[in-house]
Structure formats: C-alpha cells, structure tokens
Amino acid sequence: MKLVVAIVQDKDSNRLSNALVREGFRATKLASTGGFLRAGNTTFMIGIEDERVHEVLHCIRSNCKVRDQLVTPVSPMGGTTESYIPFPVEVQVGGAAVFVVPVERFEHF
C-alpha cells in the first residue's frame, strides 16, 4: 500500500476532487498555504494499493495544469525600501507536487 500526497493549487482542487470521486478513489483534503507565493493550496492524501498508483497519478496529472501568473515580488527585508520599485514577474504556478510513500501499516476504525 502507498500514500499519495498531492499538493495542488486551489484553482485545480475542485476539478481534481471530482475526478478522484468519479474514478472511485477516496481522498482526504486539507487546506494548506504555499511558501513561495503564500497562496492557497489543497493537499490531498490518498491511500491506494500499489498496483493502482499509476491510475491516481494519471488522474492528478490530467486535472492539475501549470499556468503562468504575474506576481509582484515582496519588498526586500533589509536596507531602505524607498528606491525599491517592484515590477511584476511572470512565474509558473499550478500543476501538482506529488509524493508517493510506502505505508507500513493501515488501520480503519
């Protein structure tokens, strides 16, 4: 058995949740916040049999898209900020960060 932990952007959360239910996968959703953009994310925890991991990964890959977004950098921490003029920067966001870890023991009460 494996535990698939997928951190996805909130924009993809509902689409992925619906797809997981449609495919018969049970998942636990947790609200989370990303460190880089300080934006809302959703963390999915999915317990799955070893032979079905590729199906879950395909479902995640199909429903979590990378997109470009303009962000304004945070002002510098030290020094003076009077001369600091933040210009928006285009970065890629979305997609999914996925961890697949072995489960030594699973119990359901």
C-alpha positions, 0 to 999 in steps of 0.5 A: 500500500502507498500514500499519495500526497498531492499538493495542488493549487486551489484553482485545480482542487475542485476539478481534481476532487471530482475526478478522484470521486468519479474514478472511485478513489477516496481522498482526504483534503486539507487546506494548506498555504504555499511558501513561495507565493503564500497562496492557497493550496489543497493537499490531498492524501490518498491511500491506494494499493500499489498496483493502482498508483499509476491510475491516481497519478494519471488522474492528478496529472490530467486535472492539475495544469501549470499556468503562468501568473504575474506576481509582484515580488515582496519588498526586500527585508533589509536596507531602505525600501524607498528606491525599491520599485517592484515590477511584476514577474511572470512565474509558473504556478499550478500543476501538482507536487506529488509524493508517493510513500510506502505505508507500513501499516493501515488501520480503519476504525 
